[in-house]
Amino acid sequence: MLHPVNRYIHINVVEKPPSHTHSTIVLPEDFQPIEDKYIEAQVLSWATDVRFENDLEKGSRIIVDKSMIEEISVNNEKINIVLDNYVVGIIK
């Protein structure tokens, strides 16, 4: 189990299932809809110096800037972390 330091939070990204809608409008094959800038994540662990440490619990749901999630690989396991700066809210 990873124990983050330096204000990092270990998260599990909550993947939303893709929504498939049938449309009569023809779009180019390479068309990609605009993705949301923010994403929901579940907190797994956090550094003791996270600025809002007292508001976190294991399993807390947070909203983070999707582009700032860092994916690292340790022992063939992918781990997602985010710096506390990029958490915009906690879902209660």
N, C-alpha and C positions, 0 to 999 in steps of 0.2 A: 504494500500500500504506500502510495506517495504521500509524503508530508511536505507540503509546499512551504517555502520561505519567501522573504522579500516581497510581501504584499500580494502574493499569487493565491489564486483560488483554483482548486482542482474541481472540474465540472464534468457533468455528463450532459451533452447537448440533447435536448428534447426534439427529436425529428418529427415534423408534421407530415402525415401522408400526403402525397401529391394529389391535388384536386384535378380530376379529369372532367372537363366539360366538353360537350360536343357542340361544335359551332359550324354554321354554314359559311363562315368567312374563311377564305383560303389565305394562309400565312406562309411566308418562306420557311423552308425546312430548318434553317439555322436560327429561326426566331426564338428568343428566350425571353419570357416575361420578366419584368423587373422584380428582383427579389427584395424582401424586407431587409432593412438595415439592422434591425435588432432581432434577437432570437431568445427564446426561453431556454434556461439551463437549470439543471439540478445540482446543488452543491454537494460534493463528496467530502472534501476537507479543505482547510484553509490555513494560511500562515497566521501566527499569533499577532503579527503587526498589521493585519488588515484593519483599516480605519473604522469599519463598522462591525468588528468581530462579535460584539455582544448581540447584534441583531441576526446573526447567522446560526443555523442549526444544520446538522446533517440532514439532507433531504430538502432543505429550503429551495424554493424556486426563485430564480433571479432573472432579470432581463439584462442582456449584455450586447455590446456592439459586436455584431457577428464578424466583422472584418478583423477584430483584434484578438480573436480566439487563436491561441497557439496550439498546434498539434505536435507532440513530441513522441518519439518511439523509444521505449525502454524495454529490453528483453522481449522483443517482438510483440509488445503491447502498446497500443496507441493511447495516449493520455492527452486530454484537453485541459488547458489551463488558461486563465485570464487574469490580468492585473486588476486590482480593485478599482483603479481609475475608470475602467470601462464598464463597470456595473452601473446601470442607470436606475435600477429599482429592485425592490424585493417584493415578491407577491405574497401577501398574507392571507 
